[in-house]
């Protein structure tokens, strides 16, 4: 007997913990923000959001994480200033 372990096609991804570090999206948008990986890297380059690279054994590059509260703070700042950072 075969058991189907995949989620139903209309299921939602697990909720995002918005209280700390989150992984950069590999493709698509970061949930809750609508920001793409490119947009996030642009904000990282400007020093607007907090980020960390966590070393991963056996890999040249680490795992890129962003501090979700810093993203929300940036969005709040844009909202307060009429869409300007």
Rosetta silent file (secondary structure, phi, psi, omega in degrees, C-alpha in Angstrom):
SEQUENCE: XXXXXXXXXXXXXXXXXXXXXXXXXXXXXXXXXXXXXXXXXXXXXXXXXXXXXXXXXXXXXXXXXXXXXXXXXXXXXXXXXXXXX
SCORE:     score description
SCORE:     0.000 S_00000001
   1 L     0.000  128.107  179.100    0.000    0.000    0.000 S_00000001
   2 L   -90.825  140.979  178.952    1.403    3.390   -1.007 S_00000001
   3 L  -115.956  128.517  179.038    1.047    6.367    1.310 S_00000001
   4 L   -89.954  112.162 -179.022    1.003    9.889   -0.093 S_00000001
   5 L   -97.232   -2.567 -179.783    3.020   12.142    2.245 S_00000001
   6 L   -77.880  148.456 -179.860    2.909   15.254    0.077 S_00000001
   7 L   -69.285  154.858  176.393    0.642   18.096    1.201 S_00000001
   8 L   -59.060  150.910 -175.992   -2.602   18.709   -0.673 S_00000001
   9 L   -59.544  -25.912 -178.079   -2.169   21.103   -3.626 S_00000001
  10 L   -96.725   10.186 -178.366   -4.187   23.856   -1.945 S_00000001
  11 L   -76.081  153.636  179.937   -2.316   23.709    1.377 S_00000001
  12 L   -94.251  152.023  175.004   -0.446   26.733    2.715 S_00000001
  13 L   -66.413  161.485  179.393    3.243   26.754    3.717 S_00000001
  14 L   -61.522  151.283 -178.715    3.946   26.701    7.453 S_00000001
  15 L   -62.513  146.789 -179.369    3.621   30.102    9.147 S_00000001
  16 L   -86.486  130.320  175.759    6.719   32.287    9.167 S_00000001
  17 L   -79.677  109.069 -174.090    8.212   33.136   12.542 S_00000001
  18 L   -92.672   14.066 -175.209    8.527   36.921   12.248 S_00000001
  19 L   -99.510    1.497 -176.676   10.271   37.425   15.567 S_00000001
  20 L  -159.784 -141.330 -176.533   13.849   36.667   14.555 S_00000001
  21 E   -76.842  137.078  175.109   16.168   35.400   11.844 S_00000001
  22 E  -131.522  152.068 -179.972   14.698   34.078    8.592 S_00000001
  23 E   -77.386  143.772  175.199   16.354   32.529    5.580 S_00000001
  24 L   -61.659  142.143  177.654   16.610   34.521    2.354 S_00000001
  25 L   -67.964  137.611  178.469   14.117   33.270   -0.232 S_00000001
  26 L   -75.674  -40.660  173.001   15.757   31.064   -2.849 S_00000001
  27 L  -148.419  159.961 -178.704   13.142   32.112   -5.403 S_00000001
  28 L    83.133 -148.318 -174.488    9.972   34.101   -5.236 S_00000001
  29 E  -117.921  154.312  174.127    9.198   36.528   -2.425 S_00000001
  30 E   -75.102  121.448 -177.594    9.827   36.628    1.302 S_00000001
  31 L   -54.415  139.713  177.412    6.437   35.857    2.888 S_00000001
  32 L    85.471   -8.420 -178.560    4.760   38.800    4.558 S_00000001
  33 L  -125.086  -31.558 -175.050    6.833   41.405    2.719 S_00000001
  34 L    78.780    5.619 -177.154    6.542   40.782   -1.019 S_00000001
  35 E   -87.335  136.176  177.012   10.298   41.439   -1.304 S_00000001
  36 E   -83.758  169.625  176.995   12.414   39.400   -3.684 S_00000001
  37 H   -57.831  -41.583  179.321   15.917   38.165   -2.969 S_00000001
  38 H   -62.785  -42.365  178.914   17.300   40.969   -5.166 S_00000001
  39 H   -64.276  -40.062  179.425   15.367   43.646   -3.278 S_00000001
  40 H   -65.749  -42.778  177.765   16.617   42.266    0.033 S_00000001
  41 H   -63.309  -34.818  176.824   20.244   42.237   -1.171 S_00000001
  42 H   -62.259  -43.188  178.388   19.817   45.848   -2.304 S_00000001
  43 H   -68.507  -34.486  177.337   18.679   46.811    1.220 S_00000001
  44 H   -64.933  -44.567  179.439   21.542   44.787    2.728 S_00000001
  45 H   -60.695  -33.153  178.825   24.071   46.645    0.519 S_00000001
  46 L   -82.117   -6.822 -179.763   22.647   49.967    1.742 S_00000001
  47 L    76.967   20.727 -175.719   22.935   48.819    5.359 S_00000001
  48 L   -82.884  -36.203 -179.572   19.195   49.187    5.900 S_00000001
  49 L  -118.959  153.176 -176.928   18.446   45.675    7.162 S_00000001
  50 L   -85.271  137.658 -176.705   20.396   43.396    9.475 S_00000001
  51 E  -143.167  160.645  176.770   21.899   40.214    8.011 S_00000001
  52 E  -148.147  148.189  173.492   24.201   37.333    8.908 S_00000001
  53 E  -113.670  117.314 -177.679   25.982   34.581    7.031 S_00000001
  54 E   -96.286  123.789 -179.763   26.100   31.346    8.994 S_00000001
  55 L   -62.205  142.204  177.229   28.935   28.964    8.015 S_00000001
  56 L  -123.939  124.192 -177.842   27.860   25.565    6.680 S_00000001
  57 L   -56.961  133.191  176.529   30.317   22.663    6.849 S_00000001
  58 L    82.483    3.832  179.400   31.492   21.497    3.441 S_00000001
  59 L  -121.706  147.253  177.797   30.226   24.554    1.568 S_00000001
  60 L   -67.590  -41.696 -176.380   32.093   27.588    0.254 S_00000001
  61 L  -109.352  151.977  179.213   29.315   29.970    1.189 S_00000001
  62 L   -86.747 -174.687  178.206   27.277   30.166    4.306 S_00000001
  63 E   -92.281  121.216 -177.419   23.553   30.370    4.826 S_00000001
  64 E   -85.079  123.528  177.928   22.280   33.960    4.433 S_00000001
  65 E  -119.523  150.840  175.103   19.807   35.023    7.111 S_00000001
  66 E  -124.690  148.334  179.308   18.017   38.325    7.596 S_00000001
  67 E   -83.463  105.830 -173.789   16.638   39.824   10.806 S_00000001
  68 H   -56.287  -41.889  177.867   12.889   39.971   10.083 S_00000001
  69 H   -58.374  -29.799  178.304   12.187   42.815   12.559 S_00000001
  70 H   -70.916  -31.220  176.172   14.659   45.015   10.641 S_00000001
  71 H   -68.310  -45.436  179.055   12.687   44.412    7.430 S_00000001
  72 H   -63.426  -37.303  177.856    9.432   45.332    9.173 S_00000001
  73 H   -63.876  -40.234  177.919   11.075   48.450   10.646 S_00000001
  74 H   -63.521  -44.754  179.157   12.160   49.516    7.141 S_00000001
  75 H   -62.869  -42.461  177.301    8.634   48.992    5.792 S_00000001
  76 H   -60.954  -40.452  179.594    7.191   50.973    8.734 S_00000001
  77 H   -64.440  -41.507  178.172    9.665   53.779    8.073 S_00000001
  78 H   -64.432  -40.357  179.765    8.644   53.895    4.403 S_00000001
  79 H   -64.884  -39.539 -179.197    4.968   53.961    5.376 S_00000001
  80 H   -70.718  -27.230 -177.075    5.544   56.821    7.844 S_00000001
  81 L  -102.761   24.233  177.572    7.469   58.856    5.263 S_00000001
  82 L    67.423   34.580  177.998    4.954   58.535    2.439 S_00000001
  83 L    91.526    0.316  178.618    6.743   55.683    0.694 S_00000001
  84 L  -108.018  137.043 -179.791   10.254   57.101    1.006 S_00000001
  85 L   -67.285    0.000    0.000   12.894   55.415    3.203 S_00000001
